[in-house]
């Protein structure tokens, strides 16, 4: 998968009209970490972006976009293929029929065969 083919999704919506004292759901908190991850990614602070996406997953384990983004970050920017494989496989486990699934499958096959 080349960098040009992989794009990080845009920021997720958070309810800005919500009163400050209202308790946020775990998914809403996860979206806040996700959005911070996007901000750090855009600033090329990939290690911090990865931390934010991991925090999003900790709060909302079904956050497929965070797994995908972590795969991209570890593959292309932090150069940790083992971590990239882990996050791409997690993404595929949760979302096997996504529009990016064929690219991810090809990438995983390439890494597993060493080609």
LOLUM-283029 format. One line per field, with one value per residue (C-alpha): x, y, z. Coordinates in Angstrom, 3 decimals, padded with zeros to 6 digits. Example, Ala and Ser with C-alpha at 12.3 -4.5 7.8 and 13.67 -1.06 7.14 Angstrom:
% LOLUM-283029
east = [012.300	013.670]
north = [-004.500	-001.060]
up = [007.800	007.140]
% end
This chain:
% LOLUM-283029
east = [000.000	001.549	001.202	-000.897	-003.481	-003.863	-005.669	-006.577	-010.286	-011.373	-012.138	-015.148	-018.089	-018.378	-021.380	-020.089	-023.469	-023.260	-023.069	-019.592	-020.757	-022.600	-020.921	-019.515	-020.042	-017.012	-017.517	-017.604	-014.409	-012.837	-013.804	-012.020	-008.813	-009.297	-009.567	-006.435	-004.702	-005.685	-004.320	-000.983	-000.799	-001.321	001.506	003.712	003.961	003.353	004.333	001.865	-000.802	-000.354	-000.797	-004.046	-005.441	-004.503	-006.327	-009.394	-009.259	-008.901	-012.160	-013.954	-012.425	-014.547	-013.096	-012.054	-010.659	-008.173	-006.901	-006.515	-004.740	-002.376	-001.564	-000.674	001.391	003.387	003.880	004.812	006.073	007.292	008.629	007.433	006.082	005.148	002.872	001.512	000.574	-001.135	-003.279	-004.090	-005.180	-007.348	-008.880	-009.628	-011.100	-013.558	-014.227	-013.476	-015.665	-014.571	-013.550	-009.910	-009.991	-008.536	-005.561	-004.957	-005.231	-002.673	-000.336	-000.632	000.031	003.089	004.451	003.724	005.417	008.270	007.669]
north = [000.000	003.261	006.476	008.011	005.241	005.603	008.586	009.214	009.844	013.345	014.229	012.592	014.689	015.629	017.441	020.967	022.173	019.841	021.602	021.389	019.574	016.805	013.435	012.188	008.632	006.413	006.708	010.520	010.538	008.154	010.535	013.348	011.277	010.260	013.908	014.769	011.912	013.458	016.832	015.318	013.334	016.488	018.131	015.101	014.157	010.476	009.043	011.316	010.599	006.874	007.471	009.333	006.612	003.962	005.972	006.076	002.285	001.818	003.718	002.321	-000.992	-001.157	002.064	000.669	003.963	004.145	000.630	001.549	004.793	003.008	000.534	003.435	005.237	002.157	001.073	004.306	006.638	004.771	001.876	-000.820	-003.562	-005.857	-003.204	-002.308	-005.961	-006.138	-003.054	-003.920	-007.424	-005.939	-003.593	-006.532	-008.557	-005.760	-004.566	-007.271	-005.737	-002.104	-000.188	-000.388	-004.068	-005.322	-002.928	-004.048	-007.741	-007.229	-005.407	-008.202	-010.880	-008.971	-008.749	-012.410	-013.641	-011.140	-009.769]
up = [000.000	-000.987	000.956	-001.819	-001.546	002.208	003.570	007.164	007.575	008.437	012.013	013.584	014.678	018.312	019.709	020.284	021.525	024.519	027.896	029.424	032.578	030.737	031.033	027.746	026.566	026.031	022.269	022.463	024.529	022.016	019.193	021.006	021.162	017.537	016.480	018.486	016.658	013.323	014.465	015.507	012.279	010.227	012.218	011.408	015.089	014.346	017.724	019.522	016.906	017.577	021.321	020.709	018.429	021.008	023.666	021.393	021.035	024.777	025.282	022.223	021.078	017.902	016.466	013.087	011.807	014.681	013.910	010.245	011.050	013.437	010.670	008.386	011.014	012.038	008.430	006.715	009.419	012.503	010.394	012.809	010.535	013.438	014.927	011.480	010.873	014.268	013.663	010.052	011.131	013.873	011.304	008.990	011.846	012.660	009.115	006.500	003.787	003.901	000.791	001.946	002.868	-000.424	-000.169	003.406	002.432	-000.336	002.062	004.630	001.993	000.824	004.401	005.136	001.953	002.217	-001.285]
% end
